[in-house]
Amino acid sequence: MGIDVTTAELAGARAYSRTWLNIYDLYVLGFNNHLVWRCPTRHLRALYDSNISNDHLDIGVGTGYFLRRATYPSTHPRLTLVDLSEPALAVTADRLRARGLDPEVHIGSVLQPLPVERRRYGSVAASLLMHCVPGGWDSKGIAFAHIADTLAGSGVFFGSTVLNVGVPTNWLSRATSRAFNSNGIFHNEDDDLEGLRAALEREFSLVDIQMRGSMALWTARHPRRER
């Protein structure tokens, strides 16, 4: 599609202003997840509760909704945040500190080597992120290679994304998808389940994907790229 990935990513990140973040939970996690994509947010919360570790990396943090509500294995987990949006990082970090958690914060792109310490995390999450990443699965799938490089051999990578091809739709989801893709918030016009699975399986040897409405929820284990 000839997308300038850097420009497209930065344009998408700029959409996450503090004004937008003030309504994000209600609009995205409330209205859109339930009525547009038909994947109630409780399923994403369950994904966190089932997989989050005491040494967790979260990429594309939104408002920190899931991190603030997650059930951690201990009372003092180590959290690292990566996002291109400075307001999203600031809002999430502030809300986590109000819960007594003090995350590390890094500005970075999932399409580049992640700007974190050279260590392996017990869990990595990318929730509601990949449908915002420019390109098709052949190009945006490089994100999974960068994530695999940060994951412990016994760790788990989990996430969720809205698919656009081969999934059940209705007039509301089709109209929303067209609008979001046209204004550069989404880049998922060609995103399908087969492409997602192939991209994950290039980097992880054990992949499980569950579909709920238009949304894919996955866990991926055993990174192939051990360095």
Sequence and secondary structure as in RCSB ss.txt:
>XXXX:A:sequence
MGIDVTTAELAGARAYSRTWLNIYDLYVLGFNNHLVWRCPTRHLRALYDSNISNDHLDIGVGTGYFLRRATYPST
HPRLTLVDLSEPALAVTADRLRARGLDPEVHIGSVLQPLPVERRRYGSVAASLLMHCVPGGWDSKGIAFAHIADT
LAGSGVFFGSTVLNVGVPTNWLSRATSRAFNSNGIFHNEDDDLEGLRAALEREFSLVDIQMRGSMALWTARHPRR
ER
>XXXX:A:secstr
    HHHHHHHHHHT  HHHHHHHIIIIIIIIIIIIS   HHHHHHHHHHH  SEEEEES TTSHHHHH   SSS
S EEEEEES HHHHHHHHHHHHHTT   EEEE  TTS  SS S  EEEEEEET GGGSSS HHHHTHHHHHHHHH
EEEEEEEEEEEE  BSS   HHHHHHHHHHHHTTS   TT BHHHHHHHHHHHEEEEEEEEETTEEEEEEEEES 
  
